[in-house]
Amino acid sequence: MIVLFGNKRIVTPLGMTKPYTCGRCHNVNPWQVIKVSTWFTLFFIPVFPYSTHYYEKCPVCGGWNELSKEEAMAYAAGTHQ
């Protein structure tokens, strides 16, 4: 019997930030807020997530900053300042 297992990353866009300057490329743009979940897979079917992180990503250079769940949800709801 062969059992295939592994992991799969699922990226979910949550919203956009207000425009600000990227520390890496120095462009001023709104950044995309994303949720990255890593799922355990069995026979290539996602079974359960075992790691979740939230990031804001520069649309120009791809630089990113990690966010807390509360910050990411505030951006998704449009209430972050």
Z-matrix of the N, CA and C atoms (Angstrom, degrees):
N
C 1 1.456
C 2 1.532 1 108.13
N 3 1.301 2 115.60 1 133.73
C 4 1.464 3 121.84 2 178.95
C 5 1.522 4 108.64 3 -107.40
N 6 1.332 5 115.44 4 127.96
C 7 1.460 6 121.30 5 177.14
C 8 1.522 7 107.41 6 -115.43
N 9 1.335 8 116.52 7 121.64
C 10 1.456 9 121.43 8 179.00
C 11 1.515 10 109.49 9 -104.90
N 12 1.341 11 116.08 10 122.83
C 13 1.457 12 120.34 11 176.76
C 14 1.524 13 108.47 12 -139.30
N 15 1.316 14 115.62 13 161.95
C 16 1.462 15 120.96 14 -179.87
C 17 1.512 16 109.61 15 179.95
N 18 1.333 17 115.39 16 -149.80
C 19 1.457 18 119.45 17 177.53
C 20 1.519 19 109.99 18 -141.59
N 21 1.318 20 115.27 19 161.42
C 22 1.457 21 122.01 20 -177.71
C 23 1.519 22 107.96 21 -144.81
N 24 1.326 23 116.36 22 134.35
C 25 1.464 24 120.95 23 176.56
C 26 1.519 25 109.16 24 -94.42
N 27 1.315 26 115.31 25 132.62
C 28 1.463 27 121.54 26 177.17
C 29 1.522 28 107.72 27 -119.53
N 30 1.341 29 116.06 28 122.18
C 31 1.464 30 122.53 29 -178.43
C 32 1.528 31 108.47 30 -104.59
N 33 1.340 32 116.03 31 126.03
C 34 1.460 33 121.98 32 -178.66
C 35 1.533 34 109.17 33 -121.97
N 36 1.348 35 118.53 34 118.25
C 37 1.467 36 119.39 35 175.43
C 38 1.530 37 110.31 36 -71.25
N 39 1.350 38 116.26 37 137.97
C 40 1.461 39 120.81 38 -177.90
C 41 1.521 40 113.32 39 -112.47
N 42 1.317 41 118.30 40 -22.14
C 43 1.454 42 120.68 41 -177.90
C 44 1.513 43 111.10 42 158.20
N 45 1.331 44 115.53 43 -166.54
C 46 1.459 45 121.77 44 -178.65
C 47 1.526 46 109.48 45 -126.22
N 48 1.341 47 115.48 46 150.87
C 49 1.453 48 121.14 47 174.67
C 50 1.521 49 108.95 48 -88.75
N 51 1.317 50 116.46 49 175.47
C 52 1.457 51 120.38 50 169.90
C 53 1.528 52 107.46 51 -74.11
N 54 1.348 53 118.36 52 154.85
C 55 1.466 54 119.44 53 179.85
C 56 1.527 55 111.69 54 -62.08
N 57 1.316 56 116.38 55 133.68
C 58 1.452 57 121.44 56 170.35
C 59 1.522 58 110.10 57 -151.85
N 60 1.326 59 116.10 58 169.38
C 61 1.452 60 122.54 59 -172.98
C 62 1.522 61 111.22 60 -81.55
N 63 1.320 62 115.72 61 129.86
C 64 1.457 63 122.13 62 176.01
C 65 1.526 64 108.37 63 -75.93
N 66 1.312 65 117.36 64 132.39
C 67 1.454 66 122.02 65 178.66
C 68 1.519 67 113.13 66 -72.83
N 69 1.313 68 116.45 67 -13.85
C 70 1.459 69 120.95 68 -177.44
C 71 1.528 70 112.25 69 -95.97
N 72 1.350 71 117.84 70 -49.54
C 73 1.472 72 121.20 71 -176.47
C 74 1.528 73 112.68 72 -108.23
N 75 1.332 74 118.20 73 -8.35
C 76 1.465 75 125.27 74 176.97
C 77 1.526 76 114.23 75 64.65
N 78 1.325 77 118.59 76 19.79
C 79 1.462 78 121.93 77 173.65
C 80 1.527 79 108.96 78 -87.74
N 81 1.322 80 115.77 79 150.51
C 82 1.461 81 121.23 80 178.92
C 83 1.528 82 107.89 81 -106.79
N 84 1.316 83 116.00 82 111.96
C 85 1.463 84 122.96 83 -178.43
C 86 1.521 85 109.58 84 -152.38
N 87 1.352 86 117.35 85 159.01
C 88 1.467 87 118.62 86 168.51
C 89 1.530 88 108.74 87 -72.15
N 90 1.317 89 116.46 88 140.66
C 91 1.461 90 121.27 89 -179.99
C 92 1.518 91 110.05 90 -97.94
N 93 1.325 92 116.21 91 152.14
C 94 1.457 93 121.93 92 177.83
C 95 1.524 94 109.13 93 -87.09
N 96 1.327 95 116.91 94 134.92
C 97 1.466 96 122.57 95 175.88
C 98 1.527 97 106.88 96 -99.27
N 99 1.338 98 116.11 97 126.21
C 100 1.463 99 120.55 98 -176.60
C 101 1.524 100 111.02 99 -130.23
N 102 1.329 101 114.68 100 153.41
C 103 1.468 102 123.00 101 174.49
C 104 1.527 103 106.38 102 -112.29
N 105 1.336 104 116.92 103 127.08
C 106 1.460 105 121.52 104 178.98
C 107 1.522 106 107.51 105 -115.51
N 108 1.326 107 115.78 106 114.86
C 109 1.466 108 121.85 107 179.18
C 110 1.521 109 109.10 108 -111.98
N 111 1.318 110 116.39 109 135.47
C 112 1.458 111 121.61 110 175.19
C 113 1.520 112 107.48 111 -105.38
N 114 1.319 113 115.58 112 122.09
C 115 1.464 114 122.40 113 -175.55
C 116 1.523 115 110.83 114 -108.86
N 117 1.323 116 116.37 115 141.44
C 118 1.458 117 122.35 116 169.24
C 119 1.525 118 106.55 117 -76.56
N 120 1.342 119 117.25 118 132.35
C 121 1.459 120 120.70 119 -179.79
C 122 1.527 121 110.27 120 -117.56
N 123 1.303 122 114.61 121 147.01
C 124 1.458 123 122.32 122 175.98
C 125 1.524 124 106.56 123 -130.45
N 126 1.312 125 116.28 124 119.00
C 127 1.464 126 121.76 125 -173.87
C 128 1.536 127 110.71 126 54.48
N 129 1.328 128 115.78 127 42.55
C 130 1.472 129 124.86 128 176.68
C 131 1.526 130 114.01 129 66.79
N 132 1.329 131 117.75 130 13.55
C 133 1.463 132 122.25 131 177.60
C 134 1.527 133 108.22 132 -107.38
N 135 1.361 134 118.15 133 123.22
C 136 1.470 135 119.45 134 177.41
C 137 1.528 136 110.51 135 -61.86
N 138 1.348 137 116.08 136 127.96
C 139 1.459 138 121.17 137 -176.36
C 140 1.527 139 111.00 138 -103.48
N 141 1.342 140 117.58 139 -52.54
C 142 1.466 141 120.54 140 179.14
C 143 1.534 142 109.13 141 -154.42
N 144 1.349 143 116.61 142 147.64
C 145 1.471 144 119.12 143 176.60
C 146 1.530 145 109.76 144 -80.75
N 147 1.323 146 116.39 145 138.48
C 148 1.462 147 118.33 146 176.52
C 149 1.521 148 112.54 147 -120.33
N 150 1.338 149 117.74 148 -2.35
C 151 1.456 150 120.68 149 176.76
C 152 1.523 151 108.62 150 -153.53
N 153 1.333 152 117.05 151 131.26
C 154 1.461 153 122.00 152 177.71
C 155 1.523 154 108.97 153 -135.76
N 156 1.332 155 115.64 154 130.49
C 157 1.460 156 122.09 155 178.12
C 158 1.522 157 108.52 156 -133.55
N 159 1.327 158 115.47 157 154.21
C 160 1.454 159 122.01 158 179.75
C 161 1.523 160 108.50 159 -120.91
N 162 1.349 161 116.85 160 137.84
C 163 1.453 162 122.12 161 -177.18
C 164 1.520 163 110.59 162 -138.19
N 165 1.333 164 115.10 163 156.34
C 166 1.452 165 120.96 164 164.78
C 167 1.520 166 105.50 165 -113.45
N 168 1.358 167 116.10 166 136.19
C 169 1.456 168 121.59 167 -169.91
C 170 1.519 169 110.39 168 -125.90
N 171 1.350 170 116.32 169 131.34
C 172 1.465 171 122.16 170 177.40
C 173 1.532 172 108.82 171 -70.68
N 174 1.343 173 118.56 172 130.52
C 175 1.458 174 120.26 173 -178.64
C 176 1.526 175 113.53 174 -75.26
N 177 1.324 176 117.84 175 -14.73
C 178 1.467 177 120.84 176 -176.89
C 179 1.527 178 111.48 177 -90.71
N 180 1.334 179 116.74 178 -56.30
C 181 1.472 180 119.78 179 -173.71
C 182 1.531 181 113.37 180 -103.85
N 183 1.338 182 117.76 181 -12.39
C 184 1.464 183 120.60 182 -178.99
C 185 1.522 184 113.79 183 84.13
N 186 1.340 185 117.54 184 5.94
C 187 1.465 186 120.47 185 175.71
C 188 1.523 187 110.10 186 -63.09
N 189 1.336 188 117.45 187 153.90
C 190 1.458 189 119.51 188 -175.96
C 191 1.515 190 110.71 189 -144.46
N 192 1.322 191 114.25 190 158.01
C 193 1.460 192 124.04 191 173.48
C 194 1.517 193 107.52 192 -129.66
N 195 1.320 194 116.72 193 139.00
C 196 1.464 195 119.90 194 177.52
C 197 1.525 196 109.08 195 -79.87
N 198 1.325 197 116.65 196 140.77
C 199 1.456 198 123.61 197 179.01
C 200 1.527 199 109.62 198 -116.79
N 201 1.319 200 115.68 199 159.62
C 202 1.460 201 119.43 200 170.44
C 203 1.532 202 107.77 201 -79.17
N 204 1.308 203 116.42 202 163.63
C 205 1.462 204 120.66 203 179.06
C 206 1.527 205 110.66 204 -61.21
N 207 1.332 206 116.71 205 -38.85
C 208 1.463 207 121.09 206 -179.12
C 209 1.530 208 111.27 207 -64.67
N 210 1.341 209 117.13 208 -42.87
C 211 1.462 210 120.34 209 177.51
C 212 1.528 211 111.52 210 -62.83
N 213 1.332 212 116.66 211 -44.78
C 214 1.461 213 121.00 212 -179.41
C 215 1.523 214 111.24 213 -63.28
N 216 1.330 215 117.83 214 -40.98
C 217 1.466 216 120.91 215 178.93
C 218 1.527 217 110.97 216 -68.30
N 219 1.328 218 117.81 217 -32.99
C 220 1.464 219 120.73 218 176.70
C 221 1.532 220 110.60 219 -66.24
N 222 1.344 221 117.48 220 -40.31
C 223 1.463 222 120.34 221 175.35
C 224 1.527 223 110.49 222 -64.44
N 225 1.333 224 117.46 223 -41.90
C 226 1.462 225 121.58 224 179.77
C 227 1.523 226 111.63 225 -62.45
N 228 1.334 227 116.36 226 -36.46
C 229 1.465 228 120.78 227 179.55
C 230 1.527 229 112.60 228 -84.08
N 231 1.353 230 116.38 229 -9.99
C 232 1.459 231 120.11 230 -179.56
C 233 1.513 232 114.03 231 79.24
N 234 1.335 233 118.63 232 19.31
C 235 1.455 234 121.36 233 -176.80
C 236 1.515 235 113.88 234 -107.65
N 237 1.346 236 118.12 235 0.89
C 238 1.474 237 120.94 236 -179.30
C 239 1.520 238 109.52 237 -76.83
N 240 1.339 239 115.93 238 143.44
C 241 1.469 240 119.76 239 -178.90
C 242 1.488 241 111.51 240 -101.85
